[in-house]
Amino acid sequence: MANSILKGKRGVIFGALDENSIAWKVAERAHEEGAEFVLTNARIALRKKDIFTLAEKTNSQVIAADVTEISELEDLFTEAVQILGGKIDFVLHSVGMSTNVRKGVAYEDLNYDYLEKTLDVSAISLHKVISVAKKLDALSDWGSIVTLSYIAAQRTFSSYSDMAHAKAVLESIVRQFGYHLGVDKKIRINSVSQSPTRTTAGAGVSGFNAFFNYADAMSPLGNADADSCADVCI
Ligand SMILES: NC(=O)c1ccc[n+]([C@@H]2O[C@H](COP(=O)([O-])OP(=O)(O)OC[C@H]3O[C@@H](n4cnc5c(N)ncnc54)[C@H](O)[C@@H]3O)[C@@H](O)[C@H]2O)c1
């Protein structure tokens, strides 16, 4: 149920690829709650075109940006502030990708070039996003930044491979930058550790069904679906 809790808030939402994406559900809920935001994703993801349906539905604009490229993030935040008419109150970082996982590379034989890419896209990118936005003075005081994590940051899930390392680094950035942004600008940074969810990124993990069923059986209330995750993010 919507209560306009984000009325008047401006945001940037990273990671809506298609209607299964966690970012897609968050964008729908943020719209219901009265927020205005810009949607962003990598150019290659925009070619899938689904994001423009979401943009129409949520009355938002789409800006292409590779989350690992500083100059593209600078352009993104500069344009977002212009389009939305003021500083950004919230950022959703819902981005992840591992070529090692996608190509089924065995953990013992990790491709280290792929590993660097995994860490850059899935973890260091959060640092880049925050650092760029802060340097541009694009973030409102008392704002909020949310990113998506997974329990493999703390526990062993063999098929999650190098994404486990990325999530551990991601959560560390949340804590470290959380200190600096909290002290400087009263901005909170939180990571939401989501259950296995059938999305493009999620289903790319080998043995996803076993993964999904195990987590479902282990959790007193079962797996949280993407809509429940969106509620928590909101
Ligand atoms: N699905 C799950 O089971 C699950 C569980 C816990 C956490 N998560 C996390 O949730 C987040 C969102 O994933 P999802 O499950 O919605 O899958 P998804 O595939 O829908 O979203 C991942 C997004 O990352 C984007 N992306 C990849 N490389 C990028 C780049 N270089 N620049 C900009 N964007 C880029 C993709 O285009 C895509 O939109 C990820 O951080 C993922 O690790 C997912």
The ligand as an ORCA input file, in Angstrom:
! r2SCAN-3c Opt
* xyz 0 1
  N      18.909    -12.651     -7.885
  C      19.421    -13.084     -6.751
  O      19.286    -14.260     -6.379
  C      20.144    -12.113     -5.855
  C      20.321    -12.431     -4.495
  C      21.024    -11.523     -3.677
  C      21.528    -10.358     -4.229
  N      21.334    -10.087     -5.557
  C      21.917     -8.857     -6.102
  O      20.898     -8.004     -6.566
  C      21.475     -7.090     -7.500
  C      20.574     -7.003     -8.730
  O      20.567     -8.230     -9.410
  P      19.243     -8.912     -9.967
  O      19.096    -10.213     -9.293
  O      18.131     -7.957     -9.968
  O      19.673     -9.273    -11.476
  P      19.645     -8.417    -12.847
  O      20.456     -9.212    -13.794
  O      18.259     -8.104    -13.210
  O      20.400     -7.055    -12.431
  C      21.809     -6.906    -12.515
  C      22.030     -5.586    -13.216
  O      23.416     -5.203    -13.249
  C      23.560     -4.460    -14.467
  N      24.977     -4.301    -14.839
  C      25.883     -5.288    -15.083
  N      27.057     -4.736    -15.471
  C      26.889     -3.376    -15.453
  C      27.729     -2.271    -15.756
  N      29.011     -2.442    -16.133
  N      27.227     -1.010    -15.642
  C      25.935     -0.802    -15.239
  N      25.091     -1.821    -14.928
  C      25.565     -3.096    -15.044
  C      22.815     -5.325    -15.463
  O      22.589     -4.684    -16.706
  C      21.547     -5.607    -14.689
  O      20.584     -4.599    -14.892
  C      22.890     -7.601     -7.791
  O      23.808     -6.891     -6.986
  C      22.796     -9.046     -7.328
  O      24.057     -9.595     -6.994
  C      20.637    -10.919     -6.374
*
